[in-house]
């Protein structure tokens, strides 16, 4: 077989726990064929040995009928694993097993909503979860979570996180108030960011979710210098103008040795449900004829902002597309009410989508 035929064979091998193959994930880095010998280089970011053994076994099973010798080299045998933090970064929060940043290079893509729903979905699994809002200039979590309180202090002057929905939560908005503008220079912002790590009584946590501000500025730099992070989840919307900024944010994490764990495409189309007379054959939306069920119900998806931006970025980065979240009145109303969807219903509809994203994220970091 030539290289193209080998890659087609490898496309039949799915990454464990996903419905996506190792080639589309970008794991196959090199294929060298020398007569009856083939050498495959694969980058497996997971530290889970069972997943590594499973992939190696499947690759050999697919190729051994065609070659006398199948040699597989794991790229992370010589490089640090993708979910391993840089060894030079100190760990200032000792009792937290995993620290995951929800990030984007662009504002307004829904990072806070995604962060809150992932955090609640994790808490539903009886995990100890913290949620930290690091957007000093425009904190959103007090509104998303419906909290209007100030944190208390311990005797040794540490902040005690507020608790709601089974989460330990901290935001600069709890201290400054949502109506007060923050007019600070970079050094003050960096200092406050570090205080959220050192001077908050987080206790023991399975996962700390960080809701980051947009961009690649002081907070992101302080974060990567002061914390040993498990990785970052990149949130984007489908259109190219969002992707241009998101790429910068994703590439920043890679430059500072913080792995990108996956991509979430938010505002991914608009779903419209309705009901009409079952005999109405003239119903159209945007010039498209709508299929009507026997009971008169109909459903249609509109791609308002193009489609496929999240998939395109995940393929560029060689990481999973964790999920696609449509524009939804449910999300809008639950956010305005201060109750994330997964805090109410984590199994059906939009809540089920967030839960599936969370399940895929857990499979990557374990």
Secondary structure, 3 states (H helix, E strand, C coil): CCHHHHHHHHCCCECCCCCCECCCCCCEEEEEEECCEEEEEECCCCCCHHHHHHHHHHHHHHHCCCCCEEEEEEHHHCCCCCCCCCCCCCCCCCCEEEEEEEECCCCCCCHHHHHHHHHHHHHHCCCCEEEEECCCCCCCHHHHCCCCCCCEECCCCCEECEEECCEEEEEHHHHHCCCCCCCCCHHHHHHHHHHHHHCECCCCEEEEEEECCCCCCHHHHHHHHHCCCCEEEEEEECCHHHHHHHHHHHHHHHHCCCCEEEEEEECCCEEEEEECCCCCCCCEECCEECCCCCCCEEEEEECCCCCCHHHHHHHHHCCEEEEECCECHHHHHHHHHCCCHHHHCCCCHHHHHHHHHHHHHHHHHC
